[in-house]
Amino acid sequence: MVQRVEPTVRYVSVEGPVTRMASGSRERSWEMAARYLPPEKVADFVEYEQTQLGEHLAIYMQPEHWLSADLGPG
């Protein structure tokens, strides 16, 4: 599930069978961070993630059910 609360509450969740699991890596973290952060923020985020957040695991799945909502202005 992914959500945000500013400027409005929005979320999406996905369900389905796990197809593969793999150990996290610096390269995988960099790839993910680069999708969502400005280029100048990626290195600092990956460094923080790798040194402060513990072990990582990549979980691959076959999406079967999606649920999303935008709850609009509060």
LINHUTA-V680181 format. One record per helix or strand of 3 or more residues. SS is the DSSP state (alpha for helix, beta for strand). FROM is the first residue (numbers start at 0). TO is the last residue. If there is no record, write none. Layout:
ss:SS from:FROM to:TO
ss:SS from:FROM to:TO
//
This chain:
ss:beta from:1 to:3
ss:beta from:9 to:22
ss:alpha from:25 to:35
ss:alpha from:38 to:51
ss:beta from:56 to:69
//
